[in-house]
Amino acid sequence: MRNRRRILFVCGTSLILTVYILYGWNQSLDGNFMELPSCPACYGQNLCSKILQYHNSTVPRIELSGISRLKVTKLVNLKNVYYVSSDKGAAVLKKLAHDSELWEFDKKICDINERINCNVSETLDYLVKKNNNDITEIVDQYPSVFASDGIVCNHSRILQYLYRKYTEMDTGPNKQQHFLTMLAINFEPLLINAFHHTSWFPALHGMCGRVIVEDYVGPTLSQLSHVSWLERADYARQLLEMAQEFSSAEFRLYLTDVSLDNFAVDTKGKVKIIDAENIVLVDPSVRGLETTEHINKGIGCQDCFSFSYEDLCGHTSTDHNFFAVCKGMLSSTAYSQDLPVGLLHSPPSWVTDVYPSLKTDVEDCAGHINLNIHHLPRRREAALHLHSQLVNILREALLHS
């Protein structure tokens, strides 16, 4: 046993020394880290003056913080997410994809023109100019390259809206290239920029090369599974309000990844979405859509979140978001490994005494469909009734605190 520990100690020490000799301890936010040579096939450059060391030293800097400063983290950070500090407080730096996914995007762009020794920035620049800077035409020509959950449905007006909102932030000559790159790799910054007014997303600081910087919100819902029931009830209230707002917006926003790790809570107790890559946008004004509400019956698997893009895209309305929130995060059969019994487990006795239907509403919202005498989906009705009860419970708790 002693020899084994000695061997492990020697191996561990050797590994640390090897990493230090090859890489050094700290990494810097330089042009290589940001992949600036890829521009304009990148996310933008409006934040570079606050990141790169050779820019004006009087400008408040954005710098890596905590463990993210260590070079060794780059070897194990598969999600390419780093923590930084800025003049606006703690923030998150994202590359929006694994390194392999970034390389795959470069390959797809180069394959369009079938060039040997392709320069991705020149190739994308050529593609944009060849199509007279018309992003809709480019997306229509190459749907397998510029694919995104955000525009998987009737995308024309949605695409124009995302682009118009983006050009309010990026007014430079390469805005089309930047927009197309994010659309192809990860459209999260386009979404949170276009819908920041909803308050459900972190603030976007900007881009530099192939990184974006956005606010650090706070701990995720999975990290807050230990808090009091009333705190969890308030998170549930907000999630139901999010489901309602997204389901009735001008462009519907449908949640397709409801992991508790994708939602975080800020210092004011506000729930926000911190991973928005898989939100589906639907334009309900498109002709030919089914006007009766689609009911997500959860067909396909019992303990996972099943849905159909065809169903989401083909209806002007759906109870999908209520199903996602109730089944995925609130119910006794939630999908989270950290909280499989759901956010609303173990309510205090005074709550169940005064509101005996609370548990039933949670499970009705999460479960299969029952119709009442008015022929309205029970899930939406249950969600609205559940929300009303939570509001009353939280109000009563505040009055007696």
matplotlib code that plots the C-alpha trace (Angstrom):
import matplotlib.pyplot as plt

x = [0.0, 2.8, 4.6, 1.4, 1.0, 4.6, 4.1, 0.9, 2.7, 5.7, 3.4, 1.2, 4.2, 5.8, 2.5, 2.3, 6.0, 5.5, 2.5, 4.4, 7.5, 5.4, 2.7, 3.6, 1.1, -1.1, -2.8, -3.5, -6.3, -4.3, -5.1, -4.5, -6.8, -9.5, -8.7, -8.5, -6.9, -10.2, -11.9, -14.2, -15.3, -15.7, -18.2, -17.1, -14.5, -16.4, -15.0, -11.3, -10.3, -11.2, -9.5, -6.3, -3.2, -1.8, -4.9, -5.2, -4.2, -6.6, -9.6, -11.0, -9.8, -11.5, -9.2, -9.4, -10.2, -9.9, -8.9, -9.7, -6.3, -4.4, -3.4, -4.0, -7.8, -7.7, -6.8, -9.9, -12.4, -14.3, -17.2, -14.8, -16.4, -14.1, -14.7, -13.5, -13.6, -14.6, -15.5, -19.2, -18.4, -18.0, -18.6, -18.4, -16.3, -17.6, -16.2, -19.8, -18.6, -16.0, -12.8, -13.8, -17.1, -15.2, -12.9, -16.0, -17.5, -14.2, -14.3, -17.9, -17.1, -14.1, -16.0, -18.5, -15.8, -13.8, -10.6, -7.3, -5.3, -8.5, -8.5, -11.8, -12.0, -11.4, -13.8, -16.7, -15.9, -16.1, -19.4, -21.0, -19.9, -20.9, -24.5, -24.6, -24.5, -27.9, -27.9, -31.3, -30.1, -27.0, -28.9, -31.4, -28.5, -26.6, -29.0, -26.7, -24.0, -26.0, -28.3, -29.7, -32.5, -33.5, -34.4, -35.3, -39.0, -40.4, -37.3, -37.5, -39.0, -37.2, -33.9, -34.4, -35.4, -32.3, -30.1, -31.7, -31.3, -27.7, -26.8, -27.8, -24.8, -22.4, -22.2, -18.9, -18.3, -18.1, -21.4, -22.8, -19.8, -20.0, -23.8, -23.5, -20.6, -22.7, -25.8, -23.8, -21.8, -24.2, -26.9, -27.1, -25.6, -28.0, -30.9, -30.0, -29.2, -32.5, -34.6, -32.6, -35.7, -37.5, -35.1, -34.8, -31.2, -27.9, -26.6, -24.3, -21.1, -19.8, -17.4, -13.8, -12.7, -14.3, -15.3, -18.3, -18.5, -21.8, -22.8, -22.1, -25.6, -25.0, -25.5, -27.5, -30.8, -29.1, -26.7, -29.6, -31.5, -30.8, -32.5, -35.8, -39.0, -40.2, -37.1, -37.7, -41.4, -40.3, -38.1, -41.0, -43.2, -40.7, -40.3, -44.1, -44.1, -41.3, -43.3, -46.3, -44.4, -42.4, -45.6, -47.5, -44.7, -44.7, -42.1, -42.7, -39.7, -39.8, -37.5, -36.0, -33.3, -34.6, -31.7, -31.5, -27.9, -29.1, -30.9, -29.2, -30.3, -28.8, -28.2, -31.8, -33.3, -34.1, -34.0, -32.3, -31.4, -27.6, -27.6, -29.9, -28.4, -31.4, -34.4, -36.7, -38.2, -41.6, -43.3, -47.1, -48.0, -46.9, -49.8, -50.9, -50.1, -52.5, -54.5, -55.7, -53.2, -50.8, -50.6, -47.2, -48.2, -44.6, -44.7, -41.4, -39.9, -41.2, -38.2, -36.8, -38.0, -39.5, -40.9, -41.2, -39.9, -42.7, -45.3, -43.6, -43.2, -46.6, -48.8, -49.5, -49.6, -48.6, -48.4, -44.9, -43.2, -45.6, -44.7, -41.0, -41.1, -43.5, -42.3, -38.6, -38.1, -41.1, -42.7, -41.9, -40.4, -38.2, -35.2, -32.5, -30.0, -29.3, -33.0, -35.0, -38.0, -38.4, -38.1, -41.4, -40.7, -41.4, -43.7, -44.3, -47.4, -49.1, -48.9, -50.4, -53.1, -54.2, -53.5, -54.2, -54.4, -50.9, -49.3, -52.1, -51.6, -47.9, -48.5, -51.4, -49.2, -46.4, -48.5, -50.7, -53.6, -57.0, -59.7, -62.2, -65.8, -64.6, -62.3, -59.2, -55.9, -55.6, -51.9, -52.2, -55.1, -53.1, -50.0, -52.0, -53.7, -50.3, -48.8, -51.7, -51.3, -47.6, -48.1, -50.6, -48.3, -45.3, -47.5, -48.7, -45.2, -44.0, -46.8, -46.0, -42.2]
y = [0.0, 2.4, 1.6, 2.3, 5.7, 6.5, 5.6, 7.7, 10.6, 10.4, 10.1, 13.0, 15.2, 14.3, 15.2, 18.6, 19.3, 18.3, 20.5, 23.4, 22.9, 22.6, 25.1, 27.2, 28.0, 30.7, 31.3, 34.7, 36.0, 36.6, 36.4, 32.7, 31.9, 34.0, 32.4, 35.9, 34.6, 32.9, 36.3, 37.4, 33.7, 34.5, 35.9, 39.6, 41.9, 44.6, 43.4, 43.0, 46.3, 45.1, 41.8, 41.9, 43.1, 45.4, 47.6, 50.8, 50.1, 52.7, 50.6, 48.4, 44.9, 41.6, 38.9, 35.2, 34.6, 31.7, 28.3, 29.4, 31.3, 28.0, 26.5, 23.0, 23.8, 24.1, 20.4, 19.3, 22.1, 20.3, 22.9, 25.8, 27.9, 30.1, 32.5, 36.1, 39.4, 42.7, 46.2, 45.0, 42.2, 38.5, 37.2, 34.0, 33.6, 31.0, 29.6, 28.2, 24.8, 22.1, 22.5, 19.6, 21.4, 24.6, 22.5, 20.9, 24.3, 25.3, 22.1, 22.7, 26.2, 25.1, 22.2, 24.7, 25.9, 22.7, 24.5, 22.9, 24.6, 26.6, 29.8, 29.8, 33.5, 34.2, 31.5, 32.8, 36.3, 35.2, 33.4, 36.5, 38.8, 36.3, 36.4, 40.2, 40.0, 38.3, 36.1, 34.5, 33.4, 31.9, 30.0, 28.7, 27.5, 25.7, 24.5, 21.8, 24.3, 27.1, 24.8, 25.9, 24.9, 28.5, 28.5, 24.8, 25.9, 28.6, 30.7, 33.6, 36.3, 34.9, 35.0, 38.6, 39.6, 38.0, 39.7, 43.1, 43.0, 41.8, 44.7, 47.1, 45.7, 45.0, 47.8, 46.8, 45.7, 42.0, 41.7, 39.2, 36.8, 37.1, 36.5, 33.4, 32.0, 32.1, 30.8, 27.8, 27.1, 28.1, 30.8, 31.5, 35.0, 35.9, 34.7, 36.5, 39.6, 39.6, 38.7, 40.4, 42.6, 39.5, 39.5, 35.7, 35.7, 37.0, 40.3, 39.9, 42.0, 41.3, 39.2, 38.9, 36.3, 33.0, 33.9, 35.7, 37.2, 37.3, 38.0, 35.4, 34.8, 32.7, 29.1, 26.7, 25.2, 21.9, 23.6, 25.1, 21.8, 22.1, 25.5, 25.9, 24.9, 28.5, 29.4, 26.5, 27.4, 30.9, 29.4, 27.2, 30.3, 32.0, 29.0, 28.8, 32.5, 31.9, 29.1, 31.3, 34.3, 32.2, 30.4, 33.6, 35.8, 37.2, 34.5, 31.5, 30.2, 26.5, 25.0, 21.7, 21.2, 21.5, 20.4, 22.2, 23.0, 25.2, 27.6, 29.8, 32.3, 35.7, 37.6, 39.1, 35.6, 35.9, 32.7, 33.0, 30.6, 30.2, 27.7, 28.8, 26.9, 24.5, 26.9, 26.5, 29.7, 29.5, 32.3, 31.7, 34.2, 31.8, 30.6, 27.0, 26.3, 24.2, 26.6, 24.1, 23.8, 21.0, 18.8, 17.2, 13.7, 12.8, 9.8, 8.0, 7.5, 7.7, 9.2, 11.6, 14.7, 13.7, 16.1, 16.5, 19.4, 18.8, 19.3, 22.5, 23.9, 23.0, 24.7, 28.3, 27.2, 24.2, 23.3, 22.2, 24.7, 23.8, 20.1, 20.9, 22.9, 20.7, 17.3, 18.2, 20.3, 20.4, 17.0, 13.9, 12.3, 15.2, 14.5, 15.9, 13.4, 16.1, 16.5, 13.6, 14.3, 17.8, 21.4, 21.2, 18.1, 18.0, 21.0, 22.1, 20.7, 24.1, 24.3, 20.9, 21.6, 24.9, 23.9, 20.2, 20.3, 21.6, 18.2, 17.1, 20.2, 19.6, 16.0, 17.0, 19.6, 17.0, 14.0, 12.9, 14.9, 15.0, 17.2, 19.2, 20.0, 23.0, 20.8, 22.8, 21.0, 20.0, 20.7, 24.4, 24.7, 22.9, 25.0, 28.3, 27.0, 25.8, 29.2, 31.0, 28.8, 29.4, 33.2, 33.0, 30.8, 33.1, 36.1, 34.5, 33.5, 37.1, 38.5, 36.2, 36.5]
z = [0.0, 0.9, -2.4, -4.3, -2.6, -3.4, -7.0, -7.3, -5.6, -8.0, -11.0, -9.9, -9.2, -12.6, -14.4, -12.7, -13.4, -17.1, -17.5, -15.9, -18.1, -21.3, -20.6, -17.6, -14.8, -16.1, -19.4, -20.9, -23.0, -26.1, -29.8, -30.0, -27.1, -28.7, -32.2, -33.7, -37.0, -37.8, -38.1, -39.8, -39.4, -35.7, -33.3, -33.5, -32.2, -30.2, -26.9, -27.9, -26.5, -23.0, -23.3, -25.3, -23.5, -26.2, -26.3, -24.3, -20.7, -19.3, -20.5, -17.7, -18.4, -18.6, -17.1, -16.2, -12.6, -10.1, -11.5, -15.0, -15.0, -14.9, -18.3, -17.1, -17.0, -20.8, -21.0, -19.1, -19.9, -22.6, -22.5, -23.2, -20.4, -18.3, -15.4, -15.7, -13.8, -15.4, -14.4, -14.4, -11.9, -12.4, -15.9, -18.0, -21.1, -23.6, -26.8, -27.4, -28.6, -28.1, -30.1, -32.3, -33.2, -34.1, -36.4, -37.9, -38.8, -40.5, -42.5, -43.6, -44.8, -46.7, -48.3, -49.8, -52.2, -52.3, -51.7, -50.7, -47.9, -47.3, -45.2, -43.5, -43.0, -46.7, -47.7, -45.6, -46.7, -50.3, -49.7, -48.1, -50.9, -53.6, -52.2, -51.9, -48.1, -48.1, -45.0, -45.8, -49.2, -47.7, -45.0, -47.6, -49.9, -47.1, -44.5, -43.3, -42.5, -40.9, -38.9, -35.6, -33.3, -33.3, -37.0, -37.4, -38.0, -40.3, -40.1, -42.5, -40.3, -37.2, -39.1, -40.1, -36.5, -35.0, -37.6, -37.2, -33.4, -33.9, -36.2, -33.4, -31.5, -34.4, -36.9, -38.5, -42.1, -41.2, -39.3, -41.8, -41.3, -37.5, -37.5, -39.8, -37.7, -34.5, -36.2, -37.4, -34.2, -31.4, -31.7, -27.9, -28.2, -31.0, -28.9, -25.7, -27.6, -29.4, -26.3, -23.5, -22.8, -21.4, -18.4, -18.6, -19.9, -18.7, -20.1, -23.1, -22.8, -26.3, -28.5, -29.3, -31.9, -31.0, -27.5, -26.0, -22.5, -20.6, -17.0, -14.4, -13.0, -9.9, -8.7, -10.8, -9.7, -9.2, -6.8, -4.9, -4.3, -0.6, 0.0, 1.9, 0.3, 0.1, -1.9, -4.3, -4.5, -5.7, -8.4, -9.5, -9.7, -11.9, -14.2, -14.7, -15.6, -18.0, -19.6, -20.0, -21.4, -23.9, -25.0, -25.8, -27.2, -30.7, -31.5, -29.4, -27.5, -26.7, -24.1, -25.3, -22.7, -19.1, -17.1, -13.8, -14.7, -17.5, -15.1, -12.5, -9.8, -9.4, -6.2, -6.3, -6.5, -10.2, -12.3, -15.7, -18.5, -18.8, -21.7, -24.4, -27.4, -27.7, -27.6, -30.6, -32.1, -33.9, -35.8, -35.2, -38.0, -40.7, -42.9, -42.8, -39.1, -37.1, -34.9, -32.3, -29.4, -29.6, -26.6, -25.8, -24.5, -23.6, -26.0, -26.6, -23.2, -19.6, -17.9, -20.5, -22.3, -25.6, -28.2, -32.0, -34.0, -36.5, -33.7, -32.4, -35.8, -37.1, -34.5, -33.5, -29.8, -27.6, -24.0, -24.5, -22.1, -19.3, -19.9, -19.9, -16.7, -14.7, -15.9, -16.2, -13.0, -10.6, -10.5, -8.4, -11.5, -12.7, -15.0, -12.8, -11.2, -8.5, -7.7, -9.1, -6.8, -8.3, -6.9, -5.1, -3.0, 0.8, 1.2, 4.9, 6.6, 6.7, 2.9, 2.3, 4.9, 3.3, -0.3, -0.6, -4.4, -4.8, -5.4, -7.7, -9.8, -10.1, -11.3, -13.6, -15.2, -15.7, -16.6, -19.5, -20.7, -19.1, -20.5, -18.4, -19.4, -21.4, -23.5, -22.4, -21.9, -18.3, -18.3, -19.0, -16.6, -13.9, -14.5, -14.1, -11.0, -9.6, -10.3, -8.5, -5.4, -5.3, -5.5, -2.6, -0.5, -1.0, -0.2, 3.0, 4.0, 3.5, 5.6, 8.5, 8.3]

ax = plt.figure().add_subplot(projection="3d")
ax.plot(x, y, z, "-o")
ax.set_aspect("equal")
plt.show()
